[in-house]
Structure formats: structure tokens, C-alpha cells
């Protein structure tokens, strides 16, 4: 079967074939995260699960800069390839990777040194503090590898090698799960062992792609000599600002959720919310993978001024995303009990709390994919202001506002419904900007 190139005409089959490795990679990544949560919850208990959920959003705060560079940078590099400037695209790519390595190293060192005040700010109570510190110290030390993995996997798609990215992600994930079982279940290293397994997975997912882009091979994208392109770096940061805002806001909102839940219920409520976040990541991962896989196609045809193909890809993508939203909502409602029972089935009261909350929370999937795709689409078009505005409104203002307002009106049900209401309001904004920007970009 012939390889699909960014310059091709995309039918539904071609679009799904090209994005499938990214979709599967994201689903597998989410499943590995779910496996981490399953092992921590069933082997160490709900207190350790709550501690993991306190620390993880902080890591995502740190990794937000890598996410910004990967999304904003892959769009700029793909657009430069579309303009026929291959050598310049490689120099841009190299500069971005070196910047991520330098910044990630600084963040890793700072995270290890100041782990205790960081997790206290994130909402760790005295009950959770020992596990939070033990987990965070190891996890924060691997921030540089996590940022590198985020960055390089996006560039596999630009290099037209999404299957290779999938293979590396699969290997790192399998090793992560195996080491989780070894470190927690056999060696009894507790949450520090869980963090160590995750960091080793990050190392595999970061170092192997780095070697691929360094060693001689036939890829169009190569890591090599470059110089500092300040203007391009500013453009990349601006273009990826929506993903930065989204990642920062999502982490901040998770921390805000944890504070609210600790105030209303305590650590058991945080454990219930942890289960929802694991399942949420698993369901949202398919849309995220599709958005990641299709973004370089949009960027390439935008750079090549091929408006007909840009319109074709946009319309097919939107239909696929809306169909997936409906399917995921129905599936999540149908299997909410067995999913949550796998995590907290050992505690009937906690299980009932989690199932009830998740069934309200899962209604957000009716619009979640549409909103994720909207932000990614405008990033691929290098329209940073619109993409950043949509991300800020959705993840920070709307979600943050709802999680503060709705509990005052509905109690704990307001916590679980906050994301659903925020996604519905964000969908109105997404549709508005799709319509408003269509004459300009001609999609």
C-alpha cells in the first residue's frame, strides 16, 4: 500500500489511514495512564490515588511549554515544507528541539528542589503530603524527557512517519505498565515506584525519537546544525499559545477541582475525580489523536495555498469528529459502572459516588471533540489569536467559572456538571468562529 503524503488528496479512507497511528498512539497512551491508576488504586489504595491526581496536573503545567512548541512548531515547519523550503524547515525544527531540551532541564531541576511547596500549593493535605512528595520528586525529575516526548511525536507526523511514532509510543507504554507492576506489586516501592516507571517510559519515548532524527536516514526532517531564529520562535510560541493556554488552564482547573472537592468531600472525592480524569483522558484521546494527525495536513495545504483541499479536509474532519462525539457519549454512559468498578470496586460507597458523578460528567463528550478540534484547526492555520481565545474561554474562563458557580447552586452535582455546561457554551464559540473565519481561509 502506497505511503500517504501531506500533498495528497484526502478521501475519508486516506484521512483515517493517515491519522490512525496518532489516534491509536493517544489511545494507547491513555490506556497506559489508566493502567497506572488501576495499579495504584488497587494495590496502594484511594489515598495514594488521590496523591497521584494532586501531582499529575502540576507535571502537565510543566509540560505545557513543550506542548506549545510541538503544536505551534509542527504547524510552522509543515507550512515551511509546503512553501518548498525544506532546508529552512529543518533548521527551524532543530532550533525548537534544542530550546525544549534546555528549558526542560531547568524545569526538572527546579521541580525536584521545590517539590514540597509545589504540591502544597496544588492542594496536598497533611494526609496526602508524604505520597505527593514521594511521587512528585521522581516525576518532576523526568519533566525534560516528558517535554521532549511531547515535542518529537508531533514532528513524526510532519516527517510523514506517524506509524513510527506509534511503534515507539507502544514500546514505551508497555514497558511503563510492566515496570509499574514490578515496582509497585513486586518490589513494593509505592508511589515512588509508579513515578519511576512513568519516567522510564518518558525516557524511551523521548530518546529514541531524538536518535531517529539525529542518525542518517531517509526522513525529510533532520536534526542538525541551526542558529537562533528569534522571530520564528516568537511565531511558534504565539501559534502554539492556544495549546499552552489549554494545557495551563486544564492543569489549573484540575487543581481548582481538587481544592473544591477537598473542601466539600475530602480525599475520597478526589479519588472519585481521579477515576473520572483517567476515563476522560481515555475517551478524549481519540479526538486529540485525530486533531494531532490531521493538523499537519491543514498546515501543508494552507502553506501551499491549496484552498480546495483545505476545504475538503476540514469538512470531512468535522463530520468525523461530530460522529465520534455522539458515539463516545453513548459508550461512556453505557459502561460507566464497569469502568469505575475496575478502579474503586473495593469500596461500595466510593463506587456509588464515582458512578453517579461520572454519568453527569460524561455528558460533556457531546461537544468536547468539536471544541478540541476547533482549537487545533486554527493552530494549524497559524491563527494564534483565535486558537488561544477558544482555548482560554473553554478551559479557563468557562470551566473555572462553572466549577466555582455550580456547586453553590447544585452542591456536589455542580462539580460533576461544571465541565458539561462549560463545553456546551464553548461549542457555541467554536461554531461562531468556524463561520466567521471561513471567508478568510476559504475552507
C-alpha positions in Angstrom: 0.0 0.0 0.0 1.5 3.3 -1.1 2.5 5.8 1.6 0.2 8.8 2.1 1.9 12.1 1.7 0.8 15.5 3.0 0.4 16.8 -0.6 -2.2 14.0 -1.4 -5.9 14.5 -1.9 -7.6 13.1 1.2 -10.7 10.9 1.0 -12.3 9.7 4.2 -10.2 6.5 3.9 -7.0 8.4 3.3 -7.7 10.8 6.2 -8.4 7.9 8.6 -5.4 5.9 7.5 -3.1 8.9 7.9 -4.4 9.9 11.3 -4.9 6.4 12.6 -1.4 6.0 14.1 -1.8 9.2 16.0 -5.3 8.1 17.2 -4.0 4.7 18.3 -0.9 6.3 19.9 -3.1 8.6 22.0 -5.5 5.8 23.0 -2.6 3.6 24.0 -1.0 6.4 26.0 -4.3 6.9 27.8 -4.6 3.2 28.4 -1.2 3.1 30.0 -2.2 6.0 32.2 -5.3 4.0 33.1 -3.2 1.0 33.9 -1.1 3.2 36.3 -4.2 4.4 38.0 -5.6 0.8 38.3 -2.4 -0.5 39.9 -2.0 2.5 42.3 -5.7 2.3 43.4 -6.0 -1.5 43.8 -2.5 -2.1 45.3 -2.0 1.1 47.3 -5.5 2.4 47.9 -7.5 5.6 47.4 -5.2 7.9 49.4 -2.3 7.1 47.0 -4.6 7.5 44.0 -5.6 10.9 45.3 -2.0 11.9 45.8 -1.2 10.9 42.2 -4.1 13.1 41.0 -2.8 16.1 43.0 0.7 15.8 41.5 -0.1 14.9 37.9 -1.7 18.3 36.9 1.5 20.0 38.1 3.6 17.9 35.7 1.2 18.9 32.9 1.7 22.5 33.9 5.5 22.0 33.4 4.9 20.1 30.1 2.6 22.8 28.7 5.6 24.6 27.2 6.7 21.5 25.4 3.1 21.1 24.1 3.2 24.7 22.9 6.4 24.2 20.9 5.2 20.8 19.5 1.9 22.1 18.2 3.0 25.6 17.2 6.3 24.4 15.8 4.9 21.5 13.8 2.4 23.9 12.1 5.2 26.3 11.2 7.6 23.6 10.0 4.8 21.9 7.9 3.9 25.2 6.4 7.5 25.9 5.5 7.7 22.5 3.8 4.5 23.4 1.9 6.3 26.5 0.7 9.1 24.3 -0.7 11.8 25.5 1.8 13.0 22.1 3.1 16.4 23.2 4.4 14.9 26.1 6.3 12.2 23.8 7.8 14.9 21.5 9.2 16.8 24.4 10.7 13.6 25.6 12.4 12.9 22.1 13.7 16.4 21.7 15.1 16.3 25.1 16.9 13.0 24.2 18.5 14.2 20.8 19.8 17.3 22.3 21.4 15.2 25.0 23.1 12.9 22.3 24.6 15.9 20.4 25.9 17.4 23.4 27.6 14.2 24.6 29.1 13.1 21.1 30.2 16.4 20.6 32.1 15.9 23.8 34.1 12.3 22.9 35.0 13.3 19.4 36.0 15.9 20.6 38.5 13.6 23.3 39.9 10.8 20.8 40.3 12.9 18.3 42.3 14.3 21.1 44.6 11.0 22.7 45.4 8.7 19.6 45.3 7.1 20.1 48.7 6.0 23.7 48.4 4.8 22.9 44.9 2.5 20.0 45.9 1.2 22.0 48.9 0.1 24.8 46.5 -1.5 22.1 44.3 -3.8 21.2 47.2 -2.0 18.4 49.1 -3.4 17.9 52.6 -1.2 16.6 55.5 -2.7 13.2 54.9 -1.7 13.2 51.3 1.6 15.1 51.6 4.0 12.1 52.1 2.8 10.3 49.0 2.6 13.6 47.0 6.2 14.4 47.8 7.5 10.9 47.1 5.6 10.7 43.7 6.4 14.3 42.7 10.1 14.2 43.4 10.6 11.4 40.9 8.1 12.5 38.4 9.3 16.1 38.2 12.8 14.9 37.7 11.6 13.4 34.4 10.0 16.6 33.1 12.7 17.2 30.4 12.0 13.7 28.9 8.2 14.3 29.0 8.6 17.6 27.2 10.9 16.0 24.6 8.5 13.1 24.0 5.6 15.6 23.6 7.6 17.6 21.1 9.1 14.9 18.9 6.0 12.8 18.5 4.2 15.7 16.8 7.1 16.1 14.4 6.9 12.4 13.4 3.6 13.4 11.6 5.3 16.3 9.8 8.0 13.8 8.7 5.3 11.6 7.3 6.2 8.8 9.8 3.2 8.5 12.1 3.5 4.7 12.2 7.0 5.0 13.7 5.7 7.4 16.3 3.0 4.8 17.2 5.5 2.0 17.4 7.8 4.0 19.8 4.8 5.0 21.9 3.6 1.4 22.1 7.0 0.2 23.3 7.4 2.9 25.9 3.9 2.3 27.2 4.2 -1.4 27.5 7.5 -1.0 29.4 5.8 1.6 31.6 3.0 -0.8 32.6 5.3 -3.7 33.1 7.6 -1.7 35.4 4.5 -0.4 37.3 3.6 -4.0 38.1 7.2 -4.7 39.1 7.9 -1.6 41.1 4.6 -1.5 42.9 3.4 -5.1 43.1 6.7 -7.0 43.5 9.3 -4.6 44.9 6.7 -2.6 46.9 8.2 0.8 46.1 4.9 2.5 46.5 4.0 5.7 44.6 7.7 6.5 44.0 7.9 3.2 42.0 4.8 4.3 40.0 6.6 7.6 39.2 9.8 5.8 38.3 8.0 3.6 35.8 6.4 6.6 34.2 9.7 8.5 33.9 11.4 5.5 32.3 8.5 5.4 29.8 9.1 9.1 29.1 12.9 8.4 28.5 12.1 5.7 26.0 9.5 7.9 24.2 11.9 10.9 24.1 15.4 9.5 23.5 14.5 7.0 20.7 12.8 9.7 18.5 15.8 12.0 19.3 18.2 9.4 17.9 15.9 8.8 14.9 16.1 12.5 13.9 19.9 12.6 14.5 21.1 9.4 12.8 21.3 9.3 9.0 18.1 8.1 7.4 15.7 9.0 4.6 13.3 11.2 6.5 12.7 14.7 5.2 13.0 16.0 8.7 16.5 16.0 10.2 18.1 17.3 13.5 21.3 19.1 12.8 23.1 22.5 12.8 21.0 25.6 13.2 21.0 29.1 14.6 18.7 31.0 16.8 15.6 32.3 14.9 14.0 34.7 17.3 11.2 35.8 15.0 10.3 32.1 14.3 10.4 31.2 17.9 8.1 34.0 18.7 5.8 32.9 15.9 5.9 29.3 17.2 5.1 30.4 20.8 2.3 32.6 19.6 0.9 29.9 17.3 1.1 27.3 20.0 -0.2 29.7 22.7 -3.7 28.1 22.4 -2.3 24.7 23.4 -0.2 26.4 26.1 -3.3 28.2 27.4 -5.3 24.9 27.1 -2.6 22.9 29.0 -2.1 25.5 31.7 -5.8 26.0 32.1 -6.6 22.3 32.2 -3.9 21.8 34.9 -5.1 24.9 36.9 -8.7 23.8 36.6 -7.7 20.3 37.8 -6.0 21.9 40.8 -9.1 24.1 41.4 -11.3 21.0 41.2 -9.2 19.2 43.8 -9.4 22.2 46.1 -13.2 22.4 45.7 -13.6 18.6 46.2 -11.3 18.5 49.2 -13.4 21.3 50.8 -16.8 19.6 50.0 -16.0 15.9 50.5 -12.3 15.3 51.3 -9.8 12.9 49.8 -12.4 10.3 48.8 -14.0 12.9 46.5 -10.5 13.5 45.0 -10.2 9.7 44.4 -13.6 9.7 42.6 -12.5 12.7 40.5 -9.2 10.9 39.7 -11.1 8.0 38.2 -13.1 10.4 36.0 -9.9 12.0 34.8 -8.4 8.7 33.8 -11.5 7.7 31.9 -11.8 11.2 30.4 -8.3 11.1 29.1 -9.0 7.7 27.5 -12.2 8.9 25.7 -10.8 12.3 24.7 -7.6 10.7 23.4 -9.1 9.6 20.1 -10.1 13.1 19.2 -6.8 14.5 20.4 -5.0 11.9 18.2 -7.1 12.8 15.2 -6.5 16.5 15.7 -2.8 15.9 16.1 -2.7 13.7 13.0 -4.7 16.0 10.7 -3.1 19.3 11.8 0.0 19.0 9.5 -2.3 18.3 6.5 -4.1 21.5 7.2 -0.9 23.4 7.7 0.7 22.0 4.5 -2.3 22.8 2.2 -2.6 26.3 3.8 1.1 26.9 3.1 0.6 25.6 -0.5 -2.5 27.8 -0.9 -4.5 24.8 -2.0 -7.9 26.0 -0.8 -9.9 23.3 -2.4 -8.1 20.5 -0.5 -8.2 22.6 2.7 -12.0 22.8 2.4 -12.1 19.0 1.7 -10.1 18.1 4.7 -11.9 20.5 7.1 -15.4 19.3 6.1 -14.5 15.6 6.3 -12.7 16.1 9.6 -15.7 18.0 11.1 -18.1 15.2 10.2 -15.8 12.5 11.7 -15.4 14.5 14.9 -19.1 15.1 15.4 -19.9 11.4 14.8 -17.2 10.5 17.3 -18.6 12.9 19.9 -22.0 11.1 19.8 -20.5 7.6 19.9 -18.3 8.4 22.8 -21.1 9.9 24.8 -23.3 6.9 24.4 -20.5 4.5 25.1 -19.4 6.3 28.3 -22.9 6.3 29.7 -23.3 2.6 28.9 -20.1 1.4 30.5 -19.7 3.9 33.3 -20.2 1.4 36.1 -17.8 -1.4 35.0 -15.2 1.2 34.2 -15.3 2.8 37.6 -15.6 -0.5 39.3 -12.3 -1.5 37.9 -10.7 1.3 39.9 -12.7 1.5 43.1 -14.8 -1.6 43.2 -13.3 -2.5 46.5 -15.3 0.3 48.2 -19.1 0.3 47.6 -19.6 3.9 48.9 -16.8 5.3 46.8 -18.0 3.3 43.7 -21.5 4.8 44.0 -20.2 8.3 44.3 -17.9 7.8 41.3 -20.5 6.3 39.0 -23.1 9.0 39.8 -20.5 11.7 39.2 -19.2 10.2 36.0 -22.6 9.9 34.4 -23.1 13.6 34.8 -19.6 14.4 33.8 -19.7 12.2 30.6 -22.4 14.4 29.0 -19.6 16.8 28.2 -18.5 14.5 25.4 -21.4 15.7 23.2 -19.3 18.8 22.5 -15.8 18.0 23.7 -14.4 16.7 20.4 -15.8 19.7 18.5 -14.1 22.1 20.8 -10.8 20.3 20.8 -10.7 20.1 17.0 -11.6 23.8 16.7 -8.6 24.9 18.7 -6.3 22.5 16.8 -7.6 23.6 13.4 -6.9 27.3 14.0 -3.5 26.4 15.3 -2.8 24.5 12.1 -3.8 27.6 10.2 -1.3 29.6 12.3 -4.2 31.8 13.6 -2.9 32.1 17.1 -5.3 34.7 18.4 -8.4 32.7 17.6 -7.0 29.4 18.8 -5.7 30.9 22.0 -9.0 32.7 22.6 -11.0 29.5 22.2 -8.7 27.6 24.5 -8.7 30.3 27.1 -12.5 30.6 27.1 -13.1 26.9 27.2 -10.6 25.6 29.7 -10.0 28.6 32.0 -12.9 31.0 32.0 -15.8 28.7 31.3 -14.6 25.6 33.2 -13.1 27.7 36.0 -16.2 29.8 36.3 -18.6 26.8 36.3 -16.6 24.9 38.9 -16.9 27.9 41.2 -20.5 28.8 40.4 -22.4 25.5 40.0 -21.5 23.9 43.4 -23.2 27.0 45.0 -26.4 26.1 43.2 -26.3 22.3 42.9 -23.8 21.1 45.6 -21.6 18.2 44.5 -23.6 17.7 41.3 -22.4 21.1 40.3 -18.8 19.8 40.5 -19.6 17.0 38.1 -21.7 19.1 35.7 -19.3 22.0 35.5 -17.4 20.6 32.6 -20.5 19.7 30.7 -22.0 23.2 30.9 -18.6 24.7 30.0 -18.3 22.5 26.9 -21.8 23.4 25.7 -21.0 27.1 26.0 -17.6 26.6 24.3 -19.3 24.8 21.4 -21.3 28.0 20.6 -18.0 29.9 20.4 -16.3 27.2 18.2 -19.2 27.2 15.7 -19.2 31.0 15.7 -15.5 31.2 14.8 -15.8 28.5 12.2 -18.4 30.5 10.4 -16.7 33.9 10.9 -13.3 32.8 9.6 -14.4 30.7 6.6 -14.4 33.6 4.1 -10.8 34.5 5.1 -9.3 31.0 5.0 -11.6 29.6 2.3 -12.2 26.2 4.0 
